[in-house]
Amino acid sequence: MNEQFLIDQIIMYLGTFQRFGGKHNETMAYKRLEQLRVMVGLRDAEEATDYLISRMKGAMVA
């Protein structure tokens, strides 16, 4: 898995969780966030969330 794949997966799971709820979507979003954290080398979930948001903002600008 690459970084963009994980980001896309997180967005998909969070969108599905927001619309339909479900523990599976919540759990999978967190699992992918943790994988992104490890891949990028961040300290904790908060840093990973900030990183995810910054990457999403960059994609919106482009």
C-alpha positions, 0 to 999 in steps of 0.5 A: 500500500502506498500513502495515497491509497491509505489517504483515499481509504481513510476518506472513504471510511470516514465518509461512509461512517458519517453517512451510515455509521457503523463500528466497522467503518470507524475501526477501519478508518482508525486502522488506516490512519495508524498504517499511515502514521507508521508509513510516514514516521509520525509520533501519534494519531494526532500528528497523523490526523494533522498530516492527513488534513494537510495532504487533503488541503493540498489535493483540494488546491491542485 
